[in-house]
Amino acid sequence: MIMPMKMLEENLNKHVALLLKDNRVLEGVLSGYDEYMNMVLDDVEESDEDVTRKLGTVIIRGSNVVRIVPK
């Protein structure tokens, strides 16, 4: 099993998908993170049900993330 901080380090500046607690999915390039697993994503697209929106750069609170998937 890979540790979350190690996974973030290995995927810095790469494309990832985040599943949030409210079932939204954010996909973008992981450009930064901190020790609380708060993340900065660039070129973000948000998907929920049948709608996709371009959001640009987003800061995500780590406690809202359920799953991180490298793309």
Sequence and secondary structure as in RCSB ss.txt:
>XXXX:A:sequence
MIMPMKMLEENLNKHVALLLKDNRVLEGVLSGYDEYMNMVLDDVEESDEDVTRKLGTVIIRGSNVVRIVPK
>XXXX:A:secstr
   HHHHHHHTTTSEEEEEETTS EEEEEEEEE TT  EEEEEEEEEETTEEEEEEEEEE GGGEEEEEE 
